[in-house]
Amino acid sequence: METVSIVLFLLLAVVVSGALSRMLPISIPTPLVQILLGGVVGLSTSYRVELDPELFLFLFLPPLLFLDGWRIPKDELFKDVSTVAELALGLVLMTVIGMGLFIHWMIPAMPLAVAFALAAVVSPTDPIAVSAIAARVPIPKRMMHILEGESLLNDASGLVCLRFAVAAALTGTFSASVAVLNFLWVAGAGLAIGVAVTLAATRAKAWVTKYWGEDTGSQILVSLLIPFGSYLLAEHIHASGILAAVSAGVTMTFAEISRQAMAETRMRRNSVWDMVQFTLNGIIFVLLGEQLPAILAGAKQTVALTGHSAPWWLGVYIVAIVAGLATLRFLWVWGSLKLTILRKRDTVDVIKSPEWRLIAAMSFAGVRGAITLAGVLTLPLVLDNGAPFPARDLAIFLAAGVIIVSLIIASIALPLLLKGLTMPPEPSRQAEEDQARVITAEAAIQAIERHQHALAESHGDAARYTRAGGQIMDIYRERIEGLEKDQAEAVRAQGRLVSEFHLVGIKAERSALMQLARARRIGSETARKLTRDLDLSEARHRH
């Protein structure tokens, strides 16, 4: 019962944090509000969450990484793949090596392997935290796409590095050649398993649907099970479950193209995954806050490991680590963006904003978040010989401090840097969209004509089917005519105006429907059905 109670408290804190972050007059990132509320939960209750590292990793990371891989824009990722790879692989490796050596030099009491493990967990960035910080200052799309791609890959690369560092700490040995071979197996097998599990699951779903129909609930449940299945299977053969979850998510995009689900299934599934993402990310930050009182209470014992007695030394170490991470990222981003993003792609590309603002914004956008906390909490409790894992509490304290300090600094700096910041102009996708709409409309007209002829031949009364089909074909022909270059913009403006009137009407419909339901002039089932229809109509006209 105590476990259920604390889970409910954490979920309530996640819900309240979202509301508070919108109510506050100043822009405070939601993750910081969640950490604060988690601290309130930790101080106001006698319950404590005892985190099992392996269970924590298994419950939180696979679905989050799977969803990131599934939803990340693939075209944008491939367009800037060189920049993303430089940030997600090269920067992570440099961070692990450079910060690992720096942390060990700064805190000699922390073994080198543990210092590398700490450097590995603070290397991944968190785009969700960045989005929360910049909610009131829009991030340029291209910059956000790069940050999303970087986060997707550096989550995996950072946690793979963490795995090797922990293995070195447990065994006391490290071989570069063995590590390279092990890395190739861990990465390659993990990626392959993620692809295989997703393809097998989606094909099985398609086969069942073909012969017995589609059940929305089971389809959603299968999508929730795929990341966990990929993770477990990969870990069972000692491959990377993290990479398996990422590749499963990326594969899901392409698998869904050839094996489409029903519209209702996709809508409900998107809603379920939005809830899962919001809940898991929120709980991670709330858990960080819930753990903070105990972490701070043990600050005296923790700082004693470093050879000091004053707890403020821990603050010095946190600031030094954050400064080191920022410096490394700034230098790497400077070189990377000089070679890629800031290089003119054609003669018309002009960057209006000063270069230093772009470099600084990308550097401060390297906020640490959920993955860092999840990774550091997976450090083993004991070594293979049963002795306590060295400096585990110190590593957790420093990682938690890095998360909080990086969030605070970014919440102050990013809005200032992003205000008025422009990226190289993006090519318009309007022509591509218009062409797709024309092609699909022409296909629809052809299909309707064939259906008209088939009905007329089998049932007679051709005039009736011609009138019905003609009404629909006229809609498609108007779409094709409206997408001609000379009047496309005028039609789009007219469409926006029509949507505005639609929304006004929908609002009035909704108000009248509520009055009918409150007066009990219609039943609850009728009210639910009509509300759903209005929701779908409103969603269509708002996008």
RABELNOR-V156584 format. One record per run of one state. SS is the DSSP state (h for helix, s for strand, l for the rest). FROM is the first residue (numbers start at 1). TO is the last residue. If there is no record, write none. Layout:
# RABELNOR-V156584
SS | FROM | TO
SS | FROM | TO
This chain:
# RABELNOR-V156584
l | 1 | 1
h | 2 | 23
l | 24 | 29
h | 30 | 44
l | 45 | 52
h | 53 | 71
l | 72 | 73
h | 74 | 79
l | 80 | 80
h | 81 | 106
l | 107 | 111
h | 112 | 121
l | 122 | 126
h | 127 | 133
l | 134 | 140
h | 141 | 171
l | 172 | 175
h | 176 | 212
l | 213 | 215
h | 216 | 236
l | 237 | 240
h | 241 | 258
l | 259 | 262
h | 263 | 297
l | 298 | 298
h | 299 | 304
l | 305 | 311
h | 312 | 339
l | 340 | 354
h | 355 | 364
l | 365 | 369
h | 370 | 376
l | 377 | 381
s | 382 | 382
l | 383 | 387
s | 388 | 388
l | 389 | 391
h | 392 | 418
l | 419 | 429
h | 430 | 459
l | 460 | 461
h | 462 | 482
l | 483 | 487
h | 488 | 518
l | 519 | 523
h | 524 | 541
l | 542 | 543
